[in-house]
C-alpha cells in the first residue's frame, strides 16, 4: 500500500518554497500556477506574506545579486535575470548602489580563473576572452580595462 499525501493548498506550498530559499513574487505565482493555484486568493495570500516580511522582492534580489556576482557574473546578466524574475529595473539599480560591488575586480577574478594569460597581440584569443566576459554580463569598458592592464598590475 503506497503512502498518499493529503492534498495541499497554496498556503502550504508557498511556505515550503520560501522555507527552502528566497523567491520573488513572480516566481511564487508561476510555481503556484504550475500546481494549479491562481486567482485573487493566491494574490491576497502573497500580499499577506509580503506584509508580514515572509516574502520580499528586495531581500530576494539582494541575495540573488550576491550569489550571482560571487559566481562571477556581471551586472548586465544579473539585471536581465532579475527582470525575468519580476524585479523592477529601478529596484535592481538601487540594490547595486547599496551593495557597492567592484565589478572590475569580479571580472578580473573570473578572467584570471578561466584564462590566466593576457591575449597579447593574438586577436583570436582576445576575441574569445572578450566573448566569454560578455556572456558573463560584463560591460565593454570593464573588458577593455582588463585587456589594457599590464601583466604585473594583475598579479
ROBAMI-117980 format. One record per residue (C-alpha): z, y, x; residue number from 1. Coordinates in nm, 4 decimals, padded with zeros to 6 digits. Layout:
<sites>
<site pz="Z" py="Y" px="X" pos="NUM"/>
...
</sites>
This chain:
<sites>
<site pz="00.0000" py="00.0000" px="00.0000" pos="1"/>
<site pz="-00.1116" py="00.3281" px="00.1528" pos="2"/>
<site pz="00.1163" py="00.6281" px="00.1535" pos="3"/>
<site pz="-00.0178" py="00.9066" px="-00.0670" pos="4"/>
<site pz="00.0740" py="01.2656" px="-00.0105" pos="5"/>
<site pz="00.1701" py="01.4655" px="-00.3124" pos="6"/>
<site pz="-00.0816" py="01.7368" px="-00.3944" pos="7"/>
<site pz="-00.0084" py="02.0567" px="-00.2045" pos="8"/>
<site pz="-00.0541" py="02.4095" px="-00.3254" pos="9"/>
<site pz="-00.1955" py="02.7108" px="-00.1438" pos="10"/>
<site pz="00.1530" py="02.8354" px="-00.0511" pos="11"/>
<site pz="00.2432" py="02.5252" px="00.1473" pos="12"/>
<site pz="-00.0943" py="02.5123" px="00.3186" pos="13"/>
<site pz="-00.0805" py="02.8809" px="00.4184" pos="14"/>
<site pz="00.2712" py="02.8433" px="00.5574" pos="15"/>
<site pz="00.1718" py="02.5300" px="00.7506" pos="16"/>
<site pz="-00.1226" py="02.7148" px="00.9041" pos="17"/>
<site pz="00.0945" py="03.0112" px="01.0022" pos="18"/>
<site pz="00.3607" py="02.7811" px="01.1467" pos="19"/>
<site pz="00.1069" py="02.6489" px="01.3978" pos="20"/>
<site pz="-00.0320" py="02.9849" px="01.5164" pos="21"/>
<site pz="-00.1090" py="03.3378" px="01.4035" pos="22"/>
<site pz="-00.4050" py="03.3708" px="01.1662" pos="23"/>
<site pz="-00.5929" py="03.6730" px="01.0381" pos="24"/>
<site pz="-00.6036" py="03.7275" px="00.6646" pos="25"/>
<site pz="-00.9738" py="03.6368" px="00.6574" pos="26"/>
<site pz="-00.9068" py="03.3118" px="00.8433" pos="27"/>
<site pz="-00.6409" py="03.2148" px="00.5903" pos="28"/>
<site pz="-00.8682" py="03.2991" px="00.2981" pos="29"/>
<site pz="-01.1507" py="03.0915" px="00.4479" pos="30"/>
<site pz="-00.9271" py="02.7933" px="00.5235" pos="31"/>
<site pz="-00.7736" py="02.8010" px="00.1772" pos="32"/>
<site pz="-01.1178" py="02.8345" px="00.0181" pos="33"/>
<site pz="-01.2341" py="02.5224" px="00.2048" pos="34"/>
<site pz="-00.9405" py="02.3385" px="00.0500" pos="35"/>
<site pz="-01.0346" py="02.4606" px="-00.2969" pos="36"/>
<site pz="-00.7933" py="02.7528" px="-00.3370" pos="37"/>
<site pz="-00.9211" py="03.1005" px="-00.4124" pos="38"/>
<site pz="-00.8694" py="03.3843" px="-00.6521" pos="39"/>
<site pz="-00.6160" py="03.6502" px="-00.7347" pos="40"/>
<site pz="-00.3187" py="03.4179" px="-00.6993" pos="41"/>
<site pz="-00.4101" py="03.3405" px="-00.3373" pos="42"/>
<site pz="-00.4723" py="03.7098" px="-00.2638" pos="43"/>
<site pz="-00.1363" py="03.8048" px="-00.4152" pos="44"/>
<site pz="00.0426" py="03.5400" px="-00.2094" pos="45"/>
<site pz="-00.1243" py="03.6590" px="00.1119" pos="46"/>
<site pz="-00.0183" py="04.0146" px="00.0231" pos="47"/>
<site pz="00.3417" py="03.8942" px="-00.0061" pos="48"/>
<site pz="00.3198" py="03.7143" px="00.3285" pos="49"/>
<site pz="00.1983" py="04.0358" px="00.4909" pos="50"/>
<site pz="00.4691" py="04.2464" px="00.3215" pos="51"/>
<site pz="00.7367" py="04.0073" px="00.4479" pos="52"/>
<site pz="00.5950" py="04.0097" px="00.8002" pos="53"/>
<site pz="00.4929" py="03.6444" px="00.7964" pos="54"/>
<site pz="00.1241" py="03.7256" px="00.8368" pos="55"/>
<site pz="-00.0002" py="04.0222" px="01.0351" pos="56"/>
<site pz="-00.3550" py="04.1013" px="01.1402" pos="57"/>
<site pz="-00.2104" py="04.3325" px="01.4069" pos="58"/>
<site pz="00.0045" py="04.0563" px="01.5571" pos="59"/>
<site pz="-00.2833" py="03.8081" px="01.5349" pos="60"/>
<site pz="-00.5238" py="04.0450" px="01.7106" pos="61"/>
<site pz="-00.2759" py="04.1277" px="01.9890" pos="62"/>
<site pz="-00.2111" py="03.7619" px="02.0651" pos="63"/>
<site pz="-00.5836" py="03.6839" px="02.0441" pos="64"/>
<site pz="-00.6725" py="03.9615" px="02.2902" pos="65"/>
<site pz="-00.4041" py="03.8426" px="02.5333" pos="66"/>
<site pz="-00.5209" py="03.4826" px="02.5052" pos="67"/>
<site pz="-00.8936" py="03.5525" px="02.5458" pos="68"/>
<site pz="-00.8549" py="03.8117" px="02.8223" pos="69"/>
<site pz="-00.6272" py="03.5672" px="03.0030" pos="70"/>
<site pz="-00.9076" py="03.3121" px="02.9768" pos="71"/>
<site pz="-01.1464" py="03.5546" px="03.1474" pos="72"/>
<site pz="-01.3341" py="03.7069" px="02.8560" pos="73"/>
<site pz="-01.4378" py="04.0702" px="02.8355" pos="74"/>
<site pz="-01.3857" py="04.3440" px="02.5848" pos="75"/>
<site pz="-01.7238" py="04.3149" px="02.4108" pos="76"/>
<site pz="-01.6959" py="03.9412" px="02.3496" pos="77"/>
<site pz="-01.3358" py="03.9608" px="02.2283" pos="78"/>
<site pz="-01.4212" py="04.2511" px="01.9959" pos="79"/>
<site pz="-01.7088" py="04.0572" px="01.8434" pos="80"/>
<site pz="-01.4907" py="03.7502" px="01.7874" pos="81"/>
<site pz="-01.2144" py="03.9570" px="01.6269" pos="82"/>
<site pz="-01.4596" py="04.1288" px="01.3936" pos="83"/>
<site pz="-01.5822" py="03.7858" px="01.2839" pos="84"/>
<site pz="-01.2198" py="03.7007" px="01.2052" pos="85"/>
<site pz="-01.1866" py="04.0070" px="00.9836" pos="86"/>
<site pz="-01.0182" py="04.2584" px="01.2147" pos="87"/>
<site pz="-01.1370" py="04.6187" px="01.1800" pos="88"/>
<site pz="-01.3007" py="04.7831" px="01.4803" pos="89"/>
<site pz="-01.0506" py="05.0711" px="01.4696" pos="90"/>
<site pz="-00.7604" py="04.8261" px="01.4903" pos="91"/>
<site pz="-00.9260" py="04.6470" px="01.7838" pos="92"/>
<site pz="-00.9648" py="04.9749" px="01.9744" pos="93"/>
<site pz="-00.6014" py="05.0608" px="01.9068" pos="94"/>
<site pz="-00.4883" py="04.7228" px="02.0427" pos="95"/>
<site pz="-00.6934" py="04.7680" px="02.3609" pos="96"/>
<site pz="-00.5262" py="05.1047" px="02.4173" pos="97"/>
<site pz="-00.1783" py="04.9622" px="02.3594" pos="98"/>
<site pz="-00.2247" py="04.6607" px="02.5872" pos="99"/>
<site pz="-00.3798" py="04.8633" px="02.8723" pos="100"/>
<site pz="-00.5666" py="04.5683" px="03.0211" pos="101"/>
<site pz="-00.7503" py="04.6069" px="03.3533" pos="102"/>
<site pz="-01.0947" py="04.4787" px="03.2560" pos="103"/>
<site pz="-01.2256" py="04.5321" px="03.6106" pos="104"/>
<site pz="-00.9578" py="04.3028" px="03.7506" pos="105"/>
<site pz="-01.0140" py="04.0397" px="03.4812" pos="106"/>
<site pz="-01.3898" py="04.0375" px="03.5515" pos="107"/>
<site pz="-01.3322" py="04.0238" px="03.9263" pos="108"/>
<site pz="-01.0937" py="03.7291" px="03.8963" pos="109"/>
<site pz="-01.3268" py="03.5254" px="03.6745" pos="110"/>
<site pz="-01.6214" py="03.6092" px="03.9009" pos="111"/>
<site pz="-01.4280" py="03.5032" px="04.2140" pos="112"/>
<site pz="-01.3180" py="03.1818" px="04.0450" pos="113"/>
<site pz="-01.6743" py="03.0932" px="03.9462" pos="114"/>
<site pz="-01.8772" py="03.2123" px="04.2461" pos="115"/>
<site pz="-01.6561" py="03.3329" px="04.5309" pos="116"/>
<site pz="-01.9551" py="03.4893" px="04.7042" pos="117"/>
<site pz="-02.1437" py="03.8151" px="04.6933" pos="118"/>
<site pz="-02.5066" py="03.7884" px="04.5877" pos="119"/>
<site pz="-02.6268" py="03.9992" px="04.8798" pos="120"/>
<site pz="-02.9995" py="04.0580" px="04.8546" pos="121"/>
<site pz="-03.0693" py="03.7370" px="04.6616" pos="122"/>
<site pz="-03.1927" py="03.8739" px="04.3295" pos="123"/>
<site pz="-03.1898" py="03.5331" px="04.1587" pos="124"/>
<site pz="-02.8240" py="03.4784" px="04.2442" pos="125"/>
<site pz="-02.7342" py="03.8317" px="04.1410" pos="126"/>
<site pz="-02.9148" py="03.7884" px="03.8083" pos="127"/>
<site pz="-02.7388" py="03.4569" px="03.7463" pos="128"/>
<site pz="-02.3967" py="03.6051" px="03.8184" pos="129"/>
<site pz="-02.4741" py="03.9094" px="03.6063" pos="130"/>
<site pz="-02.5779" py="03.6920" px="03.3095" pos="131"/>
<site pz="-02.2557" py="03.4931" px="03.3420" pos="132"/>
<site pz="-02.0431" py="03.8089" px="03.3292" pos="133"/>
<site pz="-02.2478" py="03.9489" px="03.0400" pos="134"/>
<site pz="-02.1994" py="03.6244" px="02.8484" pos="135"/>
<site pz="-01.8270" py="03.6575" px="02.9092" pos="136"/>
<site pz="-01.8404" py="04.0010" px="02.7447" pos="137"/>
<site pz="-01.8153" py="04.2441" px="03.0344" pos="138"/>
<site pz="-01.9982" py="04.5786" px="03.0368" pos="139"/>
<site pz="-02.2703" py="04.6642" px="03.2866" pos="140"/>
<site pz="-02.0535" py="04.9218" px="03.4617" pos="141"/>
<site pz="-01.7951" py="04.6523" px="03.5382" pos="142"/>
<site pz="-02.0631" py="04.4096" px="03.6586" pos="143"/>
<site pz="-02.2226" py="04.6748" px="03.8796" pos="144"/>
<site pz="-01.8801" py="04.7647" px="04.0174" pos="145"/>
<site pz="-01.8239" py="04.4031" px="04.1240" pos="146"/>
<site pz="-02.1621" py="04.3884" px="04.2995" pos="147"/>
<site pz="-02.1054" py="04.7227" px="04.4709" pos="148"/>
<site pz="-01.7790" py="04.6157" px="04.6353" pos="149"/>
<site pz="-01.7641" py="04.5154" px="04.9993" pos="150"/>
<site pz="-01.6526" py="04.1614" px="05.0680" pos="151"/>
<site pz="-01.3363" py="04.2904" px="05.2411" pos="152"/>
<site pz="-01.2454" py="04.5001" px="04.9364" pos="153"/>
<site pz="-01.2476" py="04.1952" px="04.7118" pos="154"/>
<site pz="-01.0091" py="03.9712" px="04.9037" pos="155"/>
</sites>
